[in-house]
Amino acid sequence: MVSSVCVEHSYCFSRYQSMATKANCNRWLASPKVGRTTSISSAPLGYFRGVQRIATQSQESRRVSVGASSDRIIYTTSSGDPALRERPWKWSQHVNNGDDAFSGYFADTFHTWEPPKFVWRTFYTFLLLGLVIKRVVWQRKLNMQQTLQQIARVGPDTLGVAMLTSSFVGMVFTIQFCKEFSKVGLTRVIGGLLGLAFTRELTPVICAIVLAGRVGSAIAAELGTMQVSEQVDQLRTLGSDPVDYLVAPRVVACALSLPILSVFSFTIGMAASILLADLRYGISPNAVIDSAAKYLEPSDVGVMCAKGLAFGGVIAVISCGWGQTTTGGAKGVGESTTASVVISLVAIFVVDFFLSMIFFNK
């Protein structure tokens, strides 16, 4: 059935359409006169995808508003017009009594309002975290092939940088501790202080920062590119759940890899500290090792691994969440990658604070 519309305003296009689509729409709108009934079958493809609001004026006619509130065109159609049943693309549909001005204004304002991008992306990230926990913990549903591939990718990409960073951080702290504690004759406690500092705070935080910059950014860029190129929609079309295939393996891989990276980094950091203390300040390696063994407890290593597990999961979830909510093409991919790294770094320190309050509140 061919639908007819009465063009009441002859200039409109949605802000989400391409320049070519806008040009086609303008050429189509230039053909009829204002107020004349014309067929919509010749309209450009996808022109009616942005149905924003439908206000019923009478049983015979309805007003259809297409596009955003700032740039829309209004059509008058018959009540049985198939144009009224077009699938909404971005905005929701709303039917309201056109005689009530206040209700119409409120409905129009409400349905054109969008929450800030950061708010709904954060909400989606928390929702994604819940879905991953549900799949992995309760349903025990995990794509092992993808998970092993991601573990093999996360470990080698992060291990070298994390070990190098930990070694230099350990040497910096060794310089400070040896210089100050030598003045009061407490060189025998340097190993214990270095061990506690490394296991409780330095090693998991350093490895998490390296993981966020090295792997988290890559995850956000990869999933963002898949999102803007509609590869995620193709997965759904093929019957694959993006959470099971893309998100859960990356979250599990990062959460399992970071504690292992922390153990390696702790070993290298302590070795670098012992070497510097012996060569530069003349402190015996046995004194440092004995002091570390005296003050360190197995629970401290457990705290380090628990923090690594939490940091890895947080980084992966944020990177996946920001990647899967990417819009705007290549520019949007770059913005999502940058934002995911920044938010991951902030989240690391926030989670570190709460975990420290839990573990060391006694």
C-alpha positions in Angstrom: 0.0 0.0 0.0 1.4 3.4 -1.1 1.4 5.9 1.8 0.9 9.6 1.3 2.0 12.4 3.4 1.4 16.1 3.5 4.7 18.0 3.8 4.3 20.8 6.3 7.9 21.8 6.7 10.2 21.3 3.7 13.6 21.2 5.5 14.7 18.4 7.8 17.2 15.6 8.3 18.4 13.6 11.2 21.8 14.4 12.7 22.7 10.7 12.5 22.5 10.5 8.7 25.4 10.8 6.3 26.0 13.8 4.0 24.9 11.7 1.0 21.7 10.8 2.7 21.1 14.5 3.7 21.6 15.5 0.1 19.1 12.9 -1.2 16.6 14.0 1.4 16.9 17.6 0.5 16.4 16.8 -3.2 13.4 14.7 -2.3 11.9 17.5 -0.2 12.5 20.1 -2.9 10.1 18.2 -5.3 6.8 18.7 -3.5 5.3 22.0 -2.5 4.6 22.8 1.1 1.2 21.5 2.1 0.9 19.2 -0.9 0.3 15.5 -0.5 3.0 13.4 -2.0 4.0 9.7 -1.9 6.7 8.6 0.5 7.6 5.6 -1.5 10.1 7.7 -3.4 11.8 8.9 -0.2 15.4 8.0 0.3 16.1 4.7 2.0 16.1 4.9 5.8 14.6 8.4 5.9 11.8 7.4 8.2 14.1 5.5 10.7 14.2 8.3 13.2 10.5 8.4 14.3 10.6 10.4 17.4 7.1 11.3 18.5 3.5 10.6 17.2 0.8 12.9 18.6 -2.7 11.8 17.8 -4.8 14.8 16.6 -7.9 13.0 15.5 -9.0 9.6 14.3 -8.4 10.5 10.7 -4.9 12.1 10.9 -1.7 11.9 12.9 1.4 14.0 13.0 4.6 12.2 12.6 7.8 13.9 13.7 11.1 12.5 12.2 14.5 13.3 13.5 15.8 15.2 16.5 13.8 18.0 18.2 16.1 20.6 16.6 16.0 19.3 13.1 12.9 17.4 12.2 10.2 17.4 9.6 6.5 16.9 10.5 4.2 14.8 8.3 0.4 14.5 8.4 -0.7 11.0 7.5 -3.8 8.9 7.6 -4.5 6.8 10.7 -3.8 3.6 8.9 -0.6 4.8 7.3 2.3 2.2 7.6 4.6 5.1 8.2 3.3 5.2 11.7 4.5 1.7 12.3 8.1 2.4 11.3 10.6 0.8 13.6 12.2 3.4 15.8 16.0 3.7 15.4 17.2 5.9 18.2 14.3 7.7 19.8 11.3 6.0 21.4 7.7 6.4 20.1 5.1 8.2 22.2 1.4 8.7 21.5 -0.2 11.6 23.3 -3.3 13.8 23.0 -2.4 16.7 20.8 -4.9 19.0 22.5 -3.0 18.9 25.8 -0.2 21.4 25.2 1.6 20.8 28.5 1.6 17.0 28.1 2.8 17.3 24.5 5.6 19.6 25.6 6.6 17.3 28.5 6.5 14.2 26.3 8.6 15.9 23.6 11.2 17.1 26.1 11.3 13.8 27.8 11.7 11.7 24.7 14.4 14.0 23.2 16.4 14.1 26.4 19.4 11.8 26.7 21.5 11.1 29.8 25.2 12.1 29.6 27.3 9.7 27.6 29.5 8.9 30.6 26.4 7.9 32.7 24.9 5.4 30.4 28.3 4.0 29.5 29.0 3.5 33.2 25.6 1.8 33.7 26.3 -0.5 30.7 29.7 -1.4 32.2 28.2 -2.4 35.5 25.5 -4.4 33.6 28.3 -6.1 31.6 30.1 -7.0 34.9 26.9 -8.6 36.2 26.5 -10.6 33.0 30.1 -11.8 33.1 29.7 -12.9 36.8 26.4 -14.7 35.9 28.0 -16.5 32.9 31.2 -17.5 34.6 30.3 -18.0 38.3 26.7 -19.2 38.2 26.2 -20.7 34.8 29.9 -21.8 34.5 29.7 -21.0 30.8 33.0 -19.9 29.3 34.6 -20.2 25.9 37.8 -21.9 26.8 39.4 -21.6 23.4 39.0 -17.8 23.4 40.1 -17.6 27.0 43.3 -19.4 26.4 44.0 -17.3 23.4 43.5 -14.1 25.4 45.7 -15.4 28.3 48.5 -16.2 25.8 48.1 -12.6 24.5 47.9 -10.8 27.8 50.9 -12.5 29.5 53.6 -11.9 26.9 52.4 -8.4 26.1 52.6 -7.3 29.8 55.3 -9.4 31.4 58.4 -7.6 30.1 57.2 -4.1 30.7 55.9 -5.0 34.2 59.1 -6.6 35.3 61.2 -3.7 34.0 59.0 -1.2 35.7 59.0 -3.1 39.0 62.8 -3.4 39.0 63.4 0.3 38.7 60.7 1.2 41.2 62.3 -1.3 43.6 65.7 0.3 43.1 64.3 3.8 43.7 62.7 2.7 47.0 66.0 1.0 48.0 67.9 4.2 47.5 65.4 6.1 49.8 65.2 3.4 52.5 69.0 2.7 52.6 69.8 6.4 52.8 67.4 7.2 55.6 67.6 4.1 57.7 71.4 4.0 57.5 71.4 7.2 59.5 69.7 5.6 62.5 71.3 2.1 62.1 68.2 0.3 61.0 69.6 -1.3 57.9 68.4 -4.8 59.0 64.7 -3.8 58.5 65.1 -2.6 55.0 64.4 -6.0 53.4 61.2 -6.3 55.5 59.9 -2.8 54.5 60.7 -3.4 50.8 58.9 -6.8 51.0 55.8 -5.3 52.6 55.7 -2.4 50.3 56.0 -4.6 47.2 53.5 -7.2 48.2 50.8 -5.0 49.6 50.8 -2.0 47.3 53.6 -1.5 44.7 53.6 -4.7 42.7 49.8 -5.1 42.1 49.3 -1.4 41.3 52.3 -1.2 39.0 51.3 -4.3 37.1 47.7 -3.1 36.9 48.8 0.3 35.4 51.0 -1.5 32.8 48.1 -3.9 32.0 45.7 -0.9 31.5 48.0 0.9 29.2 49.2 -2.2 27.3 46.2 -4.6 27.1 43.2 -2.5 28.2 43.7 0.0 25.5 44.1 -2.8 22.9 40.8 -4.4 24.1 38.9 -1.1 23.9 40.2 -0.3 20.4 39.5 -3.8 19.1 35.9 -4.0 20.4 35.3 -0.4 19.5 36.3 -1.1 15.9 34.1 -4.2 15.8 31.2 -2.1 17.2 31.4 0.7 14.6 32.0 -1.8 11.8 28.9 -3.8 12.9 30.8 -7.0 13.5 29.2 -7.3 16.9 25.8 -7.3 15.2 26.9 -9.9 12.8 27.9 -12.1 15.8 24.3 -11.8 17.1 23.0 -12.6 13.7 25.0 -15.8 13.7 23.6 -16.8 17.1 26.7 -16.0 19.2 26.4 -14.0 22.3 29.0 -11.1 22.3 29.3 -11.4 26.1 30.2 -15.1 25.9 32.5 -14.8 22.9 34.1 -11.4 23.3 33.8 -10.1 26.9 34.0 -13.0 29.3 37.2 -14.5 27.9 39.0 -11.2 28.1 37.8 -10.5 31.6 38.8 -14.0 32.8 42.2 -13.8 31.0 43.1 -10.4 32.6 41.9 -11.5 36.0 43.9 -14.7 36.0 47.0 -13.2 34.3 47.6 -10.2 36.6 48.3 -12.2 39.8 50.8 -14.3 38.0 52.4 -11.1 36.6 52.5 -9.7 40.1 54.4 -12.7 41.4 57.1 -12.4 38.7 57.3 -8.6 39.1 57.7 -9.0 42.9 60.6 -11.4 42.4 62.4 -9.2 39.9 61.8 -6.1 42.0 63.2 -7.7 45.2 66.2 -9.0 43.3 67.0 -5.6 41.8 66.7 -4.1 45.3 69.0 -6.7 46.9 71.6 -6.2 44.1 71.6 -2.4 44.5 71.7 -2.5 48.3 74.8 -4.8 48.1 76.7 -2.9 45.4 75.9 0.7 46.3 75.4 0.7 50.1 77.3 -2.5 51.2 74.3 -4.1 52.8 74.6 -7.9 52.7 72.0 -9.7 50.6 71.5 -12.2 53.4 70.5 -9.4 55.7 67.9 -8.2 53.3 66.5 -11.7 52.6 66.4 -12.5 56.3 64.6 -9.3 57.1 62.0 -9.9 54.3 61.4 -13.4 55.5 60.9 -12.1 59.1 58.3 -9.5 58.3 56.5 -11.1 55.3 53.7 -13.5 55.9 51.9 -15.8 53.4 48.8 -13.6 53.8 50.7 -10.7 52.3 51.3 -12.7 49.1 47.6 -13.6 49.1 46.7 -9.9 49.4 48.9 -9.2 46.4 47.2 -11.9 44.3 43.7 -10.8 45.4 44.4 -7.3 44.4 45.8 -8.4 41.1 42.7 -10.5 40.5 40.4 -7.5 41.2 42.5 -5.1 39.2 42.6 -7.3 36.2 38.8 -7.8 36.2 38.1 -4.1 36.6 40.4 -3.2 33.8 39.0 -5.7 31.4 35.3 -4.9 32.2 35.9 -1.1 31.7 37.8 -1.7 28.5 35.1 -4.0 27.1 32.3 -1.7 28.2 33.8 1.4 26.7 34.7 -0.5 23.5 31.2 -1.9 23.0 29.5 1.5 23.5 31.7 3.2 20.9 30.0 5.4 18.3 31.2 7.8 15.7 33.7 5.8 13.6 37.4 6.2 13.9 37.2 9.3 16.0 34.9 7.5 18.4 37.3 4.5 18.6 40.2 6.8 19.6 38.1 8.6 22.2 36.8 5.3 23.7 40.4 3.9 23.9 41.7 7.0 25.7 38.7 7.2 28.0 39.0 3.5 28.9 42.6 3.9 30.0 42.0 7.0 32.1 38.9 5.5 33.8 40.8 2.2 34.4 43.6 4.1 36.1 41.2 5.9 38.4 39.3 2.7 39.1 42.5 0.9 40.1 43.3 3.4 42.9 39.6 3.5 44.0 39.5 -0.3 44.2 42.9 -0.4 45.9 41.7 1.9 48.6 38.6 -0.2 49.4 40.6 -3.4 49.3 43.2 -1.9 51.6 40.5 -0.9 54.0 39.2 -4.5 54.0 42.5 -6.3 54.3 44.4 -3.9 56.7 41.5 -2.5 58.8 42.7 -4.2 62.0 
